[in-house]
Amino acid sequence: MAAHVTTPGAVEPKMWLGGIEPMKASYGKLMMWFFLISDTFTFSALLVAYGTARFSFPAFTGKHEDFTFSNMYWPVPERVYEAVPFLHGVSLPLVFVGIMTFILIASSVTMVLAVEAGHRMDRANVEKYMLWTILGGFTFLGCQAWEWSHFIHGTDAGTVMKVIENGTWVEKTIFGANLTENQYGPPAFADFFFFITGFHGTHVFSGVILNILIFFRAATGFYDKRGSYEMVEKVGLYWHFVDLVWVFVFTFFYLV
């Protein structure tokens, strides 16, 4: 085996040799990345399970205007998510969830600006953009709460479906959705809706709480005394992850 010979004056490639900060990433950043990678597997498993259930049911094959809710086939998302607050009875397919998505992505932009301000040790702008990020997070959660409420209560007329009661098939009018009944389609559709969007909403809520803590510490001068705003960047990684996951949830659950 040839021996490794180092030429005097030659520049060695930069490699992590076991120091405190591998690849110039602090311990805190590494642990956040490890957590986000593990959480990626969780969300991926949920979306794969949703896809498996989705394609195990037949799709509606008729014309879009002839679509009616039934537990015999998977519902068309545009017909399920067509309501908008204060516009009762007006059909605006996917408009409200599109607004929710825009709000969350906008909050990711303000988080980027907060991180950039932290690199410059600009306390005032860190506070400003963190406040906007918190506002965006709370707005998204409020929108999701309304969507859940509308999904649970259902339409005014409900849907007549054939269900099994006491071992026999009977026709029953179902209003809204829960974990056992669903006026929009098979019960599995509602189960995945509650679990996936609820799991993501829990992440958003956790992120908002973390953002509030970061805002409070920035406002009290804690990071100025420490001489670093790296914690803003760590929480920013989590917030960007939450936003990115929603893009996939929006694509697979609302568009496909």
C-alpha positions as a printed Julia matrix, in Angstrom:
256×3 Matrix{Float64}:
   0.0    0.0     0.0
   1.38   3.36   -1.0
   2.12   5.71    1.84
   0.39   9.08    1.98
   2.97  11.77    1.4
   2.24  15.38    2.19
   4.17  17.91    0.13
   5.5   20.75    2.26
   3.39  23.85    1.74
   0.51  21.91    0.14
  -3.02  22.74    1.26
  -4.8   19.74    2.78
  -8.52  19.3     1.96
 -10.8   20.54    4.73
 -12.14  17.55    6.63
 -13.75  17.16   10.0
 -11.12  15.72   12.31
 -13.31  15.36   15.38
 -13.39  19.0    16.44
 -16.22  20.83   18.14
 -17.96  22.0    14.96
 -18.01  19.44   12.11
 -18.23  21.15    8.72
 -18.52  24.46   10.63
 -21.93  23.42   11.97
 -22.48  23.77   15.7
 -23.72  20.95   17.87
 -27.14  22.59   18.12
 -27.54  22.83   14.34
 -26.5   19.21   13.89
 -29.03  18.01   16.44
 -31.75  20.06   14.73
 -30.84  18.5    11.38
 -30.95  15.01   12.92
 -34.39  15.73   14.35
 -35.67  17.1    11.04
 -34.38  14.07    9.14
 -36.15  11.71   11.56
 -39.34  13.77   11.26
 -39.04  13.58    7.48
 -39.32   9.8     7.71
 -42.48  10.15    9.82
 -44.23  12.48    7.39
 -43.04  10.4     4.44
 -44.56   7.29    6.0
 -47.87   9.1     6.54
 -48.0   10.35    2.95
 -47.06   6.91    1.58
 -49.83   5.36    3.69
 -52.25   7.98    2.38
 -51.22   7.24   -1.21
 -51.68   3.51   -0.64
 -55.18   4.03    0.74
 -56.0    6.57   -1.95
 -55.25   4.21   -4.82
 -56.87   1.21   -3.14
 -60.24   2.9    -3.78
 -61.66   3.48   -7.25
 -61.76   7.04   -8.56
 -64.86   8.82   -9.81
 -64.95   8.31  -13.58
 -67.84  10.53  -14.59
 -67.94  14.18  -15.53
 -66.81  16.67  -12.89
 -70.2   18.4   -12.79
 -71.91  15.03  -12.17
 -69.81  14.19   -9.13
 -71.64  13.34   -5.91
 -70.21  12.24   -2.58
 -70.15   8.5    -2.02
 -68.29   6.03    0.16
 -67.84   3.77   -2.86
 -65.07   5.9    -4.42
 -62.47   8.48   -3.36
 -63.79  12.07   -3.33
 -62.63  14.82   -5.67
 -60.67  17.35   -3.55
 -62.06  20.35   -5.45
 -65.57  19.41   -4.31
 -64.58  18.81   -0.69
 -62.49  21.94   -0.09
 -64.58  24.58   -1.82
 -65.84  26.65    1.12
 -64.51  30.04    2.18
 -65.3   31.9     5.43
 -68.1   34.5     5.21
 -69.08  33.23    1.75
 -71.63  30.58    2.69
 -72.94  28.65   -0.28
 -70.32  30.0    -2.7
 -68.17  27.35   -4.37
 -64.51  28.4    -4.6
 -62.51  25.17   -4.99
 -59.18  25.15   -3.12
 -59.16  28.95   -2.76
 -59.1   28.94    1.03
 -56.4   26.28    1.32
 -54.41  28.22   -1.29
 -54.61  31.3     0.95
 -53.44  29.18    3.9
 -50.47  27.97    1.87
 -49.53  31.51    0.85
 -49.65  32.68    4.47
 -47.35  29.88    5.63
 -44.86  30.44    2.8
 -44.88  34.19    3.52
 -44.04  33.44    7.16
 -41.07  31.43    5.94
 -39.84  34.51    4.07
 -40.05  36.64    7.21
 -38.13  33.96    9.08
 -35.35  34.17    6.49
 -35.21  37.92    7.05
 -35.06  37.4    10.83
 -32.14  34.97   10.45
 -30.33  37.39    8.14
 -30.85  40.2    10.64
 -29.44  37.97   13.35
 -26.26  37.45   11.34
 -25.88  41.24   11.34
 -26.68  41.44   15.08
 -29.61  43.67   14.17
 -31.86  43.22   17.18
 -34.66  45.53   16.0
 -35.15  43.69   12.7
 -34.93  40.3    14.38
 -37.79  41.34   16.65
 -39.81  42.77   13.73
 -39.52  39.79   11.44
 -39.99  37.26   14.25
 -43.21  39.05   15.15
 -44.41  38.79   11.55
 -43.5   35.09   11.52
 -45.47  34.5    14.71
 -48.45  36.35   13.26
 -48.28  34.22   10.11
 -48.17  31.04   12.18
 -51.18  32.0    14.29
 -53.1   33.04   11.17
 -52.41  29.68    9.53
 -53.55  27.83   12.65
 -56.72  29.91   12.77
 -57.44  29.09    9.13
 -56.84  25.4     9.79
 -59.19  25.48   12.79
 -61.93  26.92   10.59
 -61.29  24.31    7.91
 -61.52  21.52   10.49
 -64.75  22.98   11.87
 -66.32  23.15    8.41
 -65.08  19.66    7.55
 -66.55  18.22   10.77
 -69.94  19.93   10.48
 -70.3   19.27    6.74
 -72.78  20.67    4.24
 -76.32  21.77    5.02
 -77.93  18.89    3.11
 -75.55  16.13    4.15
 -75.04  13.01    2.05
 -77.22   9.91    1.86
 -74.95   6.88    1.98
 -75.29   3.14    2.38
 -73.72   1.98    5.63
 -73.71  -1.24    7.59
 -75.7   -1.16   10.83
 -76.34  -4.33   12.83
 -75.03  -6.42    9.96
 -77.33  -5.02    7.3
 -76.98  -2.28    4.68
 -79.13   0.77    5.36
 -79.35   4.24    3.88
 -78.35   7.02    6.26
 -77.88  10.77    5.92
 -74.43  11.74    7.14
 -73.45  15.28    8.03
 -69.77  16.15    8.09
 -66.99  13.8     9.04
 -65.41  12.13   12.03
 -63.22   9.08   12.57
 -66.06   6.63   11.84
 -68.35   8.42    9.37
 -67.63  10.71    6.44
 -70.16  12.44    4.21
 -67.47  13.19    1.63
 -66.36   9.63    0.91
 -64.78   6.58    2.55
 -64.03   6.94    6.29
 -60.33   6.48    5.54
 -60.33   9.82    3.72
 -61.44  11.67    6.87
 -59.07   9.63    9.06
 -56.05  10.66    6.99
 -57.26  14.25    6.8
 -57.48  14.58   10.57
 -54.25  12.72   11.28
 -51.96  14.26    8.64
 -53.19  17.86    8.83
 -53.48  17.57   12.62
 -49.95  16.22   12.95
 -48.65  19.04   10.77
 -50.73  21.58   12.69
 -49.14  20.35   15.92
 -45.74  21.06   14.39
 -46.85  24.55   13.38
 -48.15  25.23   16.89
 -44.86  23.99   18.39
 -42.98  26.24   15.98
 -45.07  29.26   16.97
 -44.31  28.62   20.66
 -40.58  28.38   19.87
 -40.78  31.57   17.83
 -42.43  33.37   20.75
 -39.62  32.26   23.06
 -37.01  33.44   20.57
 -38.79  36.77   20.16
 -38.93  37.27   23.94
 -35.23  36.51   24.35
 -34.3   38.8    21.48
 -36.46  41.59   22.88
 -34.84  41.3    26.32
 -31.33  41.49   24.84
 -30.39  37.92   25.73
 -28.71  37.2    22.39
 -26.88  40.53   22.4
 -25.32  39.55   25.71
 -24.46  36.11   24.35
 -22.97  37.71   21.22
 -24.78  35.39   18.82
 -28.24  34.99   17.29
 -27.62  31.4    16.22
 -30.72  30.2    18.08
 -32.83  32.18   15.6
 -31.25  30.17   12.8
 -31.87  26.86   14.59
 -35.54  27.58   15.06
 -35.62  28.91   11.5
 -34.55  25.48   10.23
 -37.52  23.94   12.01
 -39.92  26.56   10.64
 -38.7   26.08    7.06
 -39.14  22.33    7.49
 -42.73  22.81    8.63
 -43.4   25.0     5.58
 -41.8   22.5     3.21
 -43.82  19.62    4.64
 -47.02  21.59    4.07
 -46.13  21.95    0.39
 -46.06  18.15    0.12
 -49.26  17.76    2.17
 -50.97  20.37   -0.02
 -49.8   18.63   -3.19
 -50.68  15.05   -2.24
 -53.81  15.68   -0.2
 -55.47  18.63   -1.9
 -54.29  18.43   -5.51
 -53.82  14.73   -6.35
